[in-house]
């Protein structure tokens, strides 16, 4: 995809864990405004009826909309179910903890359970509001990601000449966190280690590598399907991630240097936790082997999708279309003054990207603000706040205005579901 499309070098997720990051993606609001701001009990980890998603925007514009894979923004009994939030078709996991398990005993098709032949051993204790589990090797029959790729191909096949929006929300390479509660499995669950089986690597590293190769294979099949259908020249494919690399399920993110030149991993607001891969592919609209340092984030997808579809995005969003950048019209590209991030675990953390600068503050509102030049110092190792008091003051003012308090979301001391 990178050789045939455009790579974004300065692209950010919505935040550093899955559900709130996806809330930013779906709503076009950053973490100071979006409805779901953390991983939590399903009574609050849900989109609301008044939320307007990118799926609803495209549905209203005449697109057929599908979500295949992991949701995490609504569950049984609340208001965030995919079919109520703009998706004509849904197949996958509702609950993010359920989505830890790559060999589940059921998935959802719209609002109906689809029973699978896997046999799951319940974990010794629940993870927040869901009691997950792990399948023993002899009881692993169907790998969920295989179903997601197959469902995606079938959805594309069924669209004909109709415009469509497919949100393929992969669970790989996420770990099955419930594996940490048993002594007979690691969390990097794959059907086979494949080409990595005989390497002198730790078992979880083989699993992680096989997961990534499985993604390569599956995404390749989707691109091939678009070409086969003759719609590749009128389709834009975007590949990205909802947070940085993880240390769960036995995975060691440093084994493969998964954070690259950045510091931190999932649950950090240093760039290792939130600056993510982003590749955009479209043979006729996006120049091959191109790259951009345009600073963008998940929340910009709403305005971008609206511009692609030729409709207006809602007013007042934290969203700027990056379509001009995709099409090489950088002279028309609008810019954010700052990108804003929050994380409600680890005591509460705020972060801002401001041009070449990055600021981090913990705890919320009261902690000292550290400032880094992430162009010269991508590891955010040298705090330069004392040298730039005017920039610090400007960022602090922006942080104060960007955060809209919510009675549902309060910082916690530890990691949600893990402490």
C-alpha positions as CSV (number, residue, x, y, z in Angstrom):
1,X,0.0,0.0,0.0
2,X,2.8,2.4,0.9
3,X,4.5,1.9,-2.5
4,X,1.3,2.5,-4.3
5,X,-0.1,5.2,-2.0
6,X,0.6,7.8,0.6
7,X,2.2,7.4,4.0
8,X,1.5,9.9,6.8
9,X,4.5,10.3,9.1
10,X,2.7,12.5,11.7
11,X,-0.7,10.8,12.1
12,X,-2.3,10.2,15.5
13,X,-4.9,7.9,17.0
14,X,-7.7,9.4,19.0
15,X,-6.0,8.4,22.2
16,X,-3.9,5.5,23.6
17,X,-6.5,2.8,24.2
18,X,-9.2,1.3,21.9
19,X,-12.7,2.4,22.8
20,X,-12.1,6.2,23.3
21,X,-9.8,6.2,20.3
22,X,-12.6,4.7,18.2
23,X,-15.1,7.2,19.6
24,X,-12.9,10.0,18.3
25,X,-12.8,8.3,14.9
26,X,-16.5,7.8,14.7
27,X,-17.7,11.2,16.0
28,X,-15.1,13.7,14.8
29,X,-14.7,15.0,18.3
30,X,-11.4,14.9,20.2
31,X,-11.1,13.4,23.7
32,X,-12.2,16.6,25.4
33,X,-15.6,16.4,23.7
34,X,-16.4,12.9,22.5
35,X,-18.9,10.7,24.4
36,X,-16.7,7.6,25.1
37,X,-13.5,8.7,26.8
38,X,-12.2,5.5,28.3
39,X,-12.4,1.7,28.6
40,X,-15.1,1.2,31.2
41,X,-18.3,-0.6,32.2
42,X,-20.8,-0.9,29.3
43,X,-23.3,1.4,31.1
44,X,-21.0,4.4,30.3
45,X,-18.8,3.0,27.5
46,X,-21.5,3.6,24.8
47,X,-22.4,6.1,22.2
48,X,-25.6,8.1,22.9
49,X,-28.6,8.5,20.7
50,X,-27.6,12.1,20.0
51,X,-24.2,11.2,18.8
52,X,-23.7,11.5,15.1
53,X,-21.2,9.1,13.6
54,X,-19.3,9.0,10.3
55,X,-21.4,6.0,9.4
56,X,-24.6,8.0,9.8
57,X,-23.2,10.8,7.7
58,X,-22.3,8.4,4.9
59,X,-25.6,6.4,5.3
60,X,-27.5,9.7,4.8
61,X,-25.4,10.4,1.7
62,X,-26.5,7.2,0.1
63,X,-23.7,4.9,1.0
64,X,-24.2,1.3,2.1
65,X,-22.4,1.0,5.5
66,X,-20.9,-2.0,7.2
67,X,-18.8,-2.6,10.3
68,X,-16.9,-5.9,10.4
69,X,-14.8,-6.8,13.4
70,X,-14.5,-5.0,16.8
71,X,-16.9,-2.2,17.9
72,X,-16.5,-1.4,21.6
73,X,-18.8,1.6,21.5
74,X,-22.0,-0.1,22.5
75,X,-23.3,-3.4,23.9
76,X,-26.4,-5.4,24.7
77,X,-28.9,-3.2,26.5
78,X,-27.4,0.2,25.7
79,X,-27.7,2.9,23.0
80,X,-24.5,2.3,21.1
81,X,-25.3,-0.7,19.0
82,X,-23.8,-0.4,15.5
83,X,-27.1,-0.8,13.7
84,X,-28.4,2.2,15.8
85,X,-25.3,4.3,15.0
86,X,-25.4,4.3,11.2
87,X,-24.3,0.8,10.1
88,X,-26.6,-1.1,7.8
89,X,-24.7,-4.3,8.5
90,X,-22.6,-5.5,11.5
91,X,-20.6,-8.7,12.0
92,X,-18.2,-9.1,14.9
93,X,-17.7,-8.3,18.6
94,X,-19.7,-5.7,20.5
95,X,-17.8,-5.8,23.7
96,X,-14.0,-5.0,23.6
97,X,-13.2,-7.6,26.3
98,X,-15.0,-10.2,24.2
99,X,-12.8,-9.1,21.3
100,X,-9.7,-10.0,23.3
101,X,-10.4,-13.7,22.4
102,X,-9.5,-14.5,18.8
103,X,-11.3,-17.9,19.2
104,X,-14.7,-16.8,20.6
105,X,-17.7,-19.1,21.0
106,X,-20.0,-16.6,19.4
107,X,-20.0,-13.3,17.4
108,X,-22.8,-11.0,16.5
109,X,-24.5,-10.5,13.2
110,X,-26.4,-7.3,13.6
111,X,-28.4,-8.0,16.8
112,X,-28.3,-11.8,16.6
113,X,-25.7,-14.1,18.1
114,X,-23.8,-16.4,15.7
115,X,-22.6,-19.5,17.6
116,X,-19.1,-20.7,16.7
117,X,-17.6,-24.2,17.3
118,X,-14.8,-22.9,19.6
119,X,-14.9,-24.0,23.2
120,X,-13.9,-21.2,25.6
121,X,-12.5,-21.6,29.1
122,X,-13.8,-18.7,31.2
123,X,-11.1,-16.7,32.9
124,X,-10.9,-16.9,36.7
125,X,-12.4,-13.5,37.1
126,X,-14.1,-10.9,34.8
127,X,-12.5,-8.0,33.1
128,X,-14.7,-5.0,33.9
129,X,-18.3,-5.8,32.9
130,X,-17.5,-8.8,30.7
131,X,-16.3,-12.3,31.6
132,X,-13.9,-13.2,28.9
133,X,-11.9,-16.4,28.4
134,X,-9.3,-18.4,26.4
135,X,-9.8,-21.4,24.2
136,X,-7.3,-24.3,24.6
137,X,-5.4,-25.2,21.5
138,X,-7.4,-28.4,20.9
139,X,-10.7,-26.3,21.1
140,X,-9.7,-23.7,18.6
141,X,-11.8,-24.3,15.5
142,X,-12.5,-20.9,13.9
143,X,-10.2,-17.9,13.9
144,X,-12.3,-14.7,14.1
145,X,-10.1,-12.7,11.8
146,X,-10.5,-15.2,9.0
147,X,-14.3,-14.7,9.2
148,X,-13.8,-10.9,9.2
149,X,-11.8,-10.9,5.9
150,X,-14.3,-13.3,4.3
151,X,-17.3,-11.2,5.4
152,X,-15.5,-8.1,4.0
153,X,-15.0,-9.7,0.6
154,X,-18.6,-10.9,0.5
155,X,-19.8,-7.4,1.4
156,X,-17.7,-5.8,-1.4
157,X,-19.0,-8.4,-3.8
158,X,-22.6,-7.6,-2.9
159,X,-22.4,-3.8,-3.5
160,X,-22.2,-3.8,-7.3
161,X,-22.0,-0.1,-8.4
162,X,-23.5,1.2,-5.2
163,X,-21.2,3.5,-3.0
164,X,-20.2,1.9,0.2
165,X,-18.3,2.5,3.4
166,X,-16.7,-0.6,5.0
167,X,-15.1,-0.2,8.4
168,X,-13.0,-3.3,8.8
169,X,-12.1,-3.1,12.5
170,X,-9.4,-5.7,13.0
171,X,-8.6,-7.4,16.4
172,X,-5.1,-8.4,15.4
173,X,-2.5,-7.8,16.7
174,X,-4.3,-7.2,20.0
175,X,-3.6,-9.8,22.7
176,X,-6.1,-11.9,24.5
177,X,-5.6,-10.3,27.9
178,X,-7.3,-13.2,29.6
179,X,-4.3,-15.4,28.9
180,X,-2.5,-13.6,31.7
181,X,-4.9,-15.3,34.1
182,X,-4.0,-18.8,33.1
183,X,-0.7,-20.7,33.0
184,X,-1.2,-22.7,29.8
185,X,-1.5,-20.0,27.0
186,X,-0.1,-16.7,25.8
187,X,-2.3,-14.0,24.3
188,X,-0.9,-13.8,20.7
189,X,-3.5,-16.3,19.3
190,X,-3.0,-17.4,15.7
191,X,-3.9,-20.5,13.7
192,X,-0.2,-21.1,12.9
193,X,3.2,-19.5,13.4
194,X,3.8,-20.1,9.7
195,X,7.2,-18.9,8.5
196,X,8.2,-18.0,12.1
197,X,7.6,-21.4,13.6
198,X,11.2,-22.6,13.6
199,X,12.9,-19.3,14.6
200,X,14.7,-18.9,17.9
201,X,12.1,-16.4,19.2
202,X,9.8,-16.4,22.2
203,X,6.5,-18.0,21.5
204,X,4.5,-14.7,21.9
205,X,6.9,-13.0,19.4
206,X,6.1,-15.8,16.8
207,X,2.5,-15.2,17.4
208,X,2.7,-11.5,17.0
209,X,4.7,-11.8,13.8
210,X,2.2,-14.3,12.4
211,X,-0.7,-11.9,13.3
212,X,1.0,-9.1,11.3
213,X,1.6,-11.4,8.4
214,X,-2.1,-12.4,8.6
215,X,-3.0,-8.8,8.4
216,X,-0.8,-8.4,5.3
217,X,-2.5,-11.3,3.7
218,X,-6.0,-10.2,4.5
219,X,-5.6,-6.6,3.4
220,X,-4.0,-7.8,0.2
221,X,-7.1,-9.9,-0.5
222,X,-9.3,-6.9,-0.1
223,X,-7.2,-4.7,-2.4
224,X,-7.2,-7.6,-4.9
225,X,-11.0,-7.8,-4.6
226,X,-11.4,-4.1,-5.4
227,X,-9.2,-4.5,-8.5
228,X,-11.1,-7.6,-9.5
229,X,-14.4,-5.7,-9.2
230,X,-13.1,-2.8,-11.2
231,X,-13.7,-0.3,-8.5
232,X,-10.2,0.3,-7.2
233,X,-9.9,3.5,-9.1
234,X,-13.0,4.9,-7.4
235,X,-12.2,3.7,-3.9
236,X,-10.0,5.1,-1.1
237,X,-8.6,2.6,1.4
238,X,-7.1,3.8,4.7
239,X,-5.0,1.6,6.9
240,X,-4.2,2.8,10.5
241,X,-4.2,1.7,14.2
242,X,-6.1,2.9,17.2
243,X,-3.1,3.1,19.6
244,X,0.5,2.2,19.9
245,X,2.0,-1.3,20.5
246,X,1.0,-3.2,23.6
247,X,2.7,-5.2,26.4
248,X,-0.2,-7.5,27.1
249,X,-0.7,-11.3,26.7
250,X,3.0,-12.0,26.9
251,X,4.0,-9.6,24.0
252,X,7.2,-7.7,24.3
253,X,6.9,-4.6,22.1
254,X,10.6,-4.0,22.3
255,X,11.5,-7.3,20.6
256,X,10.5,-5.9,17.2
257,X,11.1,-2.2,18.2
258,X,7.4,-1.7,17.6
259,X,7.4,1.9,18.8
260,X,10.0,2.8,16.2
261,X,11.9,6.0,17.0
262,X,9.3,7.1,19.6
263,X,9.1,6.4,23.4
264,X,6.3,4.6,25.2
265,X,3.6,2.1,24.2
266,X,-0.1,1.7,24.7
267,X,-1.4,3.7,27.7
268,X,1.2,6.4,27.2
269,X,0.6,9.8,25.6
270,X,4.1,10.0,24.4
271,X,4.2,9.5,20.6
272,X,4.9,5.8,21.1
273,X,1.4,5.4,22.4
274,X,-0.5,7.6,20.0
275,X,1.5,8.3,16.8
276,X,0.4,5.5,14.5
277,X,0.9,4.1,11.0
278,X,-1.4,5.6,8.4
279,X,-1.4,4.7,4.7
280,X,-3.9,5.8,2.2
281,X,-4.4,4.0,-1.1
282,X,-6.3,4.9,-4.3
283,X,-4.7,4.3,-7.7
284,X,-6.1,7.4,-9.4
285,X,-6.5,9.9,-6.6
286,X,-3.4,9.4,-4.5
287,X,0.2,9.6,-5.9
288,X,2.2,6.4,-5.6
289,X,5.1,6.2,-3.2
290,X,4.2,9.5,-1.7
291,X,4.6,10.8,1.9
292,X,3.3,13.7,3.9
293,X,4.2,15.2,7.3
294,X,0.7,16.8,7.5
295,X,-0.3,16.6,11.2
296,X,-3.7,14.8,11.4
297,X,-5.5,12.4,13.7
298,X,-8.5,10.1,13.9
299,X,-11.0,12.9,14.4
300,X,-10.2,14.2,10.9
301,X,-11.8,11.2,9.3
302,X,-15.3,12.7,9.7
303,X,-14.6,15.8,7.7
304,X,-12.5,13.8,5.2
305,X,-15.3,11.3,4.6
306,X,-17.8,14.2,4.2
307,X,-15.7,15.9,1.6
308,X,-15.1,12.6,-0.3
309,X,-18.9,12.0,-0.3
310,X,-19.7,15.6,-1.3
311,X,-21.7,16.4,1.8
312,X,-21.3,18.7,4.7
313,X,-20.0,17.5,8.1
314,X,-21.8,18.8,11.2
315,X,-20.7,22.2,12.5
316,X,-18.5,22.5,15.6
317,X,-16.5,19.3,15.2
318,X,-12.8,18.9,16.0
319,X,-12.3,17.7,12.4
320,X,-10.4,19.0,9.4
321,X,-10.5,17.1,6.1
322,X,-7.1,15.8,4.9
323,X,-8.5,15.1,1.4
324,X,-6.5,18.0,-0.1
325,X,-3.3,16.3,1.1
326,X,-4.4,12.9,-0.3
327,X,-5.0,14.5,-3.7
328,X,-1.7,16.5,-3.6
329,X,-3.4,19.9,-3.3
330,X,-1.5,20.9,-0.2
331,X,-2.1,24.6,-0.9
332,X,-5.7,24.0,0.0
333,X,-5.0,22.0,3.1
334,X,-6.3,23.6,6.3
335,X,-4.4,22.9,9.5
336,X,-5.2,22.4,13.2
337,X,-3.6,24.8,15.5
338,X,-3.2,22.0,18.0
339,X,-4.3,18.3,18.4
340,X,-5.7,17.5,21.8
341,X,-5.5,14.2,23.7
342,X,-6.7,12.9,27.1
343,X,-6.3,9.6,28.9
344,X,-8.3,8.8,32.0
345,X,-6.1,6.1,33.5
346,X,-2.8,6.4,35.3
347,X,-4.0,9.4,37.2
348,X,-5.2,11.3,34.1
349,X,-2.9,12.6,31.3
350,X,-3.4,15.4,28.8
351,X,-1.3,16.0,25.7
352,X,-1.1,18.4,22.8
353,X,0.6,18.4,19.4
354,X,1.4,22.0,18.4
355,X,3.5,22.2,15.2
356,X,6.9,20.8,16.0
357,X,6.1,20.8,19.7
358,X,4.4,18.2,22.0
359,X,3.2,18.9,25.5
360,X,2.2,16.4,28.2
361,X,0.7,17.1,31.6
362,X,-0.2,14.7,34.4
363,X,-2.3,14.8,36.4
364,X,-5.2,16.5,34.6
365,X,-5.2,20.3,34.9
366,X,-2.9,20.6,37.9
367,X,0.4,18.8,36.9
368,X,3.4,20.5,35.5
369,X,3.5,20.7,31.7
370,X,6.5,19.1,30.0
371,X,7.3,20.4,26.5
372,X,9.3,18.6,23.8
373,X,10.3,19.3,20.2
374,X,9.2,16.0,18.6
375,X,10.9,16.8,15.3
376,X,14.4,17.2,16.9
377,X,13.6,14.9,19.9
378,X,11.1,12.2,18.8
379,X,11.7,10.2,22.0
380,X,10.5,13.2,24.1
381,X,13.5,12.9,26.3
382,X,14.4,16.6,26.7
383,X,11.9,18.8,28.5
384,X,12.3,22.3,27.1
385,X,9.4,24.0,28.9
386,X,11.6,26.4,30.9
387,X,13.0,27.8,27.6
388,X,9.6,28.5,26.1
389,X,7.3,29.9,28.7
390,X,5.0,31.7,26.1
391,X,4.4,28.4,24.3
392,X,3.7,26.6,27.6
393,X,1.2,29.3,28.5
394,X,-0.5,29.1,25.1
395,X,-0.8,25.3,25.3
396,X,-2.2,25.5,28.9
397,X,-4.9,27.9,27.7
398,X,-5.7,25.6,24.8
399,X,-5.9,22.5,27.2
400,X,-8.3,24.4,29.5
401,X,-10.6,25.3,26.6
402,X,-10.4,21.9,24.9
403,X,-11.6,19.9,28.0
404,X,-15.3,19.8,28.5
405,X,-16.0,18.1,31.8
406,X,-18.2,15.0,31.8
407,X,-19.8,13.6,35.0
408,X,-19.2,10.1,33.6
409,X,-15.5,10.3,33.1
410,X,-13.1,10.9,36.0
411,X,-9.4,10.0,36.0
412,X,-8.5,6.7,37.8
413,X,-5.2,5.8,39.5
414,X,-4.5,2.6,37.6
415,X,-5.2,0.9,34.3
416,X,-8.9,0.1,33.6
417,X,-9.7,-3.5,34.0
418,X,-6.1,-4.4,35.1
419,X,-5.8,-3.1,38.6
